[in-house]
Amino acid sequence: MITHLLHKLKDYFFPPQDKETFNPADYQNITFRVGIVEFADNVESDSGKTLGRLLGQEDSLQVFYIDEPFGKAFLSLESRTIFDMIDRGQAIIDKTGADVIIWGYREGDKIRLNFQTGKQYEIEDKSFVTLLDSLYIPAATLENPALFPPALLNLIFGAVLSALSPYNTESRIYRRYLLKKVIHALTQDQSAKQLSVEYMPYIMNFLGIIYLSYAYDQEDGRNFKTIHNLLNAALKHQDLITNPIHLGCIYYHIGQLYDSATVYTTRNPSGYFKGAISYYRQAQKYLSKYTYAYDYGYISYKLADLFFNYWKQTEDLQALRDAVFQLREAEKIYTYALFPKFWAEIQGKLGQMLALLGNITKSAEISEVAIASYRNQQKIISEKRSPLAWGHIQENIADIHYHLGQNGCGRSHFEEALEAYHDALYIYENYQSSSDIKKLTTSIARTRRALSQS
């Protein structure tokens, strides 16, 4: 039973010590705006308002209720309507300034909660929560707020905190402090005893997300084991999951756990690469590009980074090719028209990886595609709006032309390199960036010598 497992959490669900010195009084003015959209529930039910009143007891949250009339058929989470849900949620977030909105949808005797933020499918997103992550709670618990289990309310509070994408250092630190409080409260409270085992995979998934959101950047291997145990407990009860996308979300979070370990674990970080790649790919089987494209594309973007970092450690050329392939997959979904910042980030990484691949394989064609990717990036990062960043891209383009000239592709590439280097130099001199100027002066001198000898 779930009560027994929650009791056992106390054995390993203890909060690690924060390295940050924290005084709550310094952050008392920080609040996170949470909008609760009227639930798709029975006509006579006020379940959304009830949850709003319960969450409103948290001093750190500014909770408000949204009861604008509109059809909510898209809350079924079917692939054909998921974009409608995303668009409607984004419109609400833009209008209200909400940090998080909560959707509620009745399925039989349960209410399914989903959490949406404005950065959920953007490059700036710093959360582990996806819109498809679903927390099921008994609908009956919202009929009598006085008897609502405190542990369940803490779990929902932790889900809200985990969905947040902190917008500055202060909010990040305060969010971390609040997550620590939630974790501690959940280890002490057994009030969710009336929840039956059918809720286990969803509760364990969110317990894993909450702990991952708190401890993802800590080196302690004990934290990794704790989070893995929580998410694995959700997997062990996958026979209770009725919709395969929920299983995909669990695999996704285990992938995120391993992915974080490749960055923050000092002991044998390379050992986590295969796990991250394997679980991400498993998640994509349930969140495919033909059904849940945004999640698939975001995972592809994460896989590209993993393959690239694996290549840097092993010099396995296939890993570099795989990284490019995954970026191409992400590029098909995060387009120039819909996600300009994300698209520009993808173009920049494609430029970098293709430049390396072209240089290693001595392929002029691949190098030319790298230049085209960098030029694409400059459609967003323009000389007028972001001159210094634009200058660095020009320098990257110049470097590719220089290597093409060195590889016997013609002196015109040295000329192109010099022109691009001088474009960048003009920017660096205006910004008095001495380190950039020094490096570029060396590159220009090198290119002039090569041109005179060609």
N, C-alpha and C positions, 0 to 999 in steps of 0.2 A: 504494500500500500504506500501511497505517496507520503502519508504521515510518518511512516517509519524512515523513509529516505530523507525527508526534511530533518528528522531528528539526527540522523547519521551525518548530515552536512556539518554539524557542529564539530565533528572530529577533524575536518580538514578545511572548513570554510571560515578561517580566521583571517582578519585583515593584516596584510603586511604593514610594516612601519613605513610611513611616508618619509621621504628624504627632505620634503619641503617643510619649513617652519610655517605653521598656520595659526592665525588668530581669527576666529569666526567674526569677531566684531569689525574687522577690517573689510569684510565683504557683505555686511548687512544690507547694503543698498542694491546688491545684485539680485534681480529676479528674472526668471525665465517665463516667457509668455506661452501659455498652453491653451490652444483653442480646441474645444470639444464640439464636434459637429453633431447635430441631432442624429441619434442612432436610427438605423433602418431596423425598427423593432415593431412590436405590436402597437396599434393606434393608441391604446389606453396607457401605454408605458411611458414613463419619464426617466428611463434608465440612463440616458446621456446626462441629463441634469443632475441626477443622483450622483453619478461618478464625478461630475464637476464639483459638486459641493464637498464630496469626500476629499478629492485632490486639493481643493482650495484651502484645506486645513494646513497645508504645507506652506510655511512662510516664504520659502524660496520660489514658489510658483505664483504667477498671476494668471488665474484660470478664468476663462470666459466662455460663454456658450454661444453657438452659432446655429440658429434655427431658420435660416433662409430656406424657403421651399424650393426644392429641386429633386428630380428623380435620382434615386440611388441604386439603380440596377447594376451600375458598374462596380459596386462593392462585392459582387460575386467573385472577384479576382480571376475571372475568365480572361484568357489572353486577348480576346477580341475587344474587351472593354477596359483593359488595364490602363491604356493611354488616356482614356476619358477620366479615370480616377486621378491619375497624375496631374492632368491639366486642371481639373476642377480644384484639387488640393492646392496646386501652385497659385491659382487665382485667389483662393481664400487666404493663403499665407501672404501674398503680395498686398491684399486689401487690409488685412488686420495686423500685420507685423508679427504674426505668431512665430515663435521659435520651433514649436512642434504643434501639429494638430493630430487629434485622435479620432479615428473612424470607428464606428461600432456597427456590427451587422449580426442580426439574429440568425442562427442556424439551429433549428429545433429548440432544445431547451438551453442552448448556449448562446453567449454573446462573444463574437470574435472581435478583438481589438487590433487595429493596425495603426502604425505611427509614421507620419510623414513630415519631412522638413524641406525647406527651400533648397538645400544643397545636396539632397539625397542622391542625385545622379549627376553631380558636378564634380569637377576636379578638386574643388575646395573642401569636399566632404571629409570630415574627420571622425565619422561615426561608423560603428560596426553593424548598425541596424539597417535592414532593407525594408522597403514598403511592404514586401510580401511576408515579412516576419509576423506571425499571428499568435496572439495570446488569447486563449479561450478561457472564459470564466462562466460559472453557472448564472443564467439569467436571474434565477431566484435570489441570488445574493444581493441584487440591486433593488429588490422589492422592500427590503427592510434595512435601511442604512445603519441603524443602531447595531445590527448584528453582523455587519460586513467584516469579514476576517481581517484584522490588522496586517497579518502576514501577506495577504493577497493585495492589500492596498500598498504595502511597501514594495511588492514586486512590480506593480503598475508604476509606482513612483520611480523605481529603478529603471524600468523600461523607458520612461520619458527622459530621464537623465542620460541614458545610454544613447537615445536617438539624437540628442542635442549635438550640434557641431560647434564647439566653443569658438566664439568670435574674437576673443582676445585672451591674453595671459591670465588676467584676473578671473574671468569666467571659467577658464580651463581649470585653474587651481580650486575654485569654489565647487565646480562640478565634481572634481575628484574627491574633495572632502565629503560632499553629500553622498557619493557612491560608497565611500567607506562606511558612512553611517548606515546606509541601507543594508550593506553586507552584514554589518554587525547585528543590526536589528533582525535580519532574517535568520541568523544563527541562534537567536535567543527565543524566537516566537514560534509556537506550534499551533497557532490559531487556524491554520488552514486544514485542520484535521478532517473537516467534512467533505473536502474535495476527493473525488474518487480517482482511481488509477487512470481513467481515460484522459485526464488532463495532464498526466505526467510528461509526455514528450514536449508539450508546449511550455510548461513551467520550467522544465530542465533546460530547454533551449534558451529561455530568457535568463535563467540564473547564470548560465554560461556566458551569455552576452554581457550581463551586468559585471561579472567578475573580470571578463576580458576587457571591458571598457575601463575598468579600474587598474588592472595590473598588466596590460599588454606590453608596457615598456620597461618592466622590471626584470632583472636578470635571474631572479630566483627560480630555479627549476621546479620548486615545490608549487609555485603558482601555475606553471604550465600543466603540471599533473592534475591540479585541482580543477582547472578549466576543462581539461581533456576529460576528466571523470564526469563532469556535469553534462557536457555535450554528448559523451558516449552513452550516458544513461538515457538521454533522449533517443539516441539511435537504437538502443536495445529494446525500446518500446515502439518501434516504427510500425508494428502491426496495428497499433491504435490510431495511426495517422491515415485519414481518409483522402486527403488531397496530396498528391506527390510533390507539389511545389514546397510544402512544409518540410518534407524530407530534404529537398534540395537546399533549403535555407540552412538546415543543420550541417550538412556537408560543407556549405559555404563558410560557416563560422569556424569549423574545425580547420579549414584551409586558412582562414584569417589568423587563427592561433599559431599555426606552423609558420605562416608568412611573417608574423611579428617576431617569432623566435629567431628567424634568419637575420633579423636586424639587431635585436636587442640582447640575444643570448651570447655571452662571450665564450662559453665552452662549446666547441664544435658546432658553430652555427650552420655550417654546410650540411650537417646531418638532417636539418629540417627542410631543406629544399625539396627533396623528393616527396615528403609528406604533404607540403603545401601544394605542390603541383598536382599530386594525385587527388587530393580532396577537392581542389578547385575544379578539376576536370570531371570529377564525380558529380559535383553540383551542377555543372553545365549540362549533364544528361537530363536533369529535371527542369532546368531553367535555360532552355535552348534559345537560339537566336530567332527561331520561327515562332516562339510562344511568348517568352519574357525577355525581349531583346535587350532592354537596358541593363538588366542584371547580368545577362550573358556577356554583353560588351564590357561591363565594368570588371567582371572576372577576367576577361581576356586581357584587359589593360594590366591587371595585377599579375597575370601569368607572364606577360611580356617583361615586366621588371624582374620577376623571379628567374626567368631564363637568361636574361642579360647579366644579372649578378652571378648566376651559376657559370656563365661563360667566362666572366672576369676571373673567377676562381680556378676554373679547370682548363680554359682555352679550348673547350669542346666547340668546334665550329657549328655543329648541328644545333647547339643551344642558342647560338646567335641567330641562326636561321629561324628557329622556333620563336624567338623573341619578335622578330620582324613579322612572322606570320600572325602572331597574336595581336600585334598592333594593327595590322591590316584588318583583322576581324573587328577590333574596337572602332577603327576608322569608319567602317561601313555603317555603324550605329550612331556614333557620336559625331554627327555631321557638322559641316561649316554653318549651315542654316539654323540648326536647332541648338547646338552646343558650341558656340564659337571659341570660348576659352579652352574647353576640353579638347576640341579639334586641333587648336593651335599647339597644345601640349603634346598631343599625339604626333603631329607633324614634326615638332622639334626632336622628339625621341626617334622617330623614323629617320630623320636626317642624320642623327648621331650614329644610329646602329647601321644604317645603310652605308654611311661613309666608312665605317670600320670594316664592314663586310666587303665593300668594293676595293678597299686598299689591300686587305688580306688576300683576296682572290684575284687581284689585278684586273678587275672587271670595270671597264669604262662605263658600261651601260648601267651597272648598279650605282656607280658614283654619280652619274648624271641624274638618276632618280633621287639620290640623296640631296642633290642641289635643288631639285624641284620641290622636295619636301620642305627644305628650309625656306624656299621662296613662298610656299604656301603658308608657313608659319608667319611670315612677314605681312600677310594679308590682315592679320589680327594685331601682331606686334609691329606697328608701323614706326617709321622714323619720326613722325610728328608726335605720336602719342607716347611712345616708349623708346626714346632715342638710344639710351645706353643698351637696353636689351636688343634693340635692332642692330646696333653696332657689333654686338657679340655674335649675332647670327651672320652678319656680313663677314666677320673674321672666320667663322666656320666654313662659309662658302669659299672664301679665299683659300683656306687650307686644302679643301678638296681639289680646287683647280691646280694648286701647286703640286699636289701628289699626282694628279693626272699628267701634268707636264713632266714630272720626274719619271713617270712610267712610259714615256715616249708617245704620248697622245697629241703632241704638237705644241709649238711655242705659244700658240694663241691662249693656251691655258695659263701660262705664266703671265701673260698680259691681262687676262681676266682676273687673276689672283691679285696683281698689283692694283688694279682698279678697285677691287673690293676691299683690299687692305687699306687703301687711302680713304675710302668711305668711312671705314671704322675708325681710322686714326683721327679724322676730323671730329668725330663724335667724342672720342676719348680726350682730345685736347680741349674741347669745349667744357668737358666735365672735370678737367685736370686730374684724370685718373692715371697717376704716375706708373703704377704697376702694369696697367694695360698698355700704356704708351711704350714702356720699355720693351715689353714682350713683342709688340707689333713692329717696333723699329727693327728688331732682330729679324723678324719674318720678312719685312720689306727688303732688307739688305740681302738676305739669303735668296729671295726670289729674283732680285736684280742680277745677282751673280749667275743664277741658273739661266736667266733669259739671255744674258750676254754670251753664254757658252753654248746656247742651243743653235 
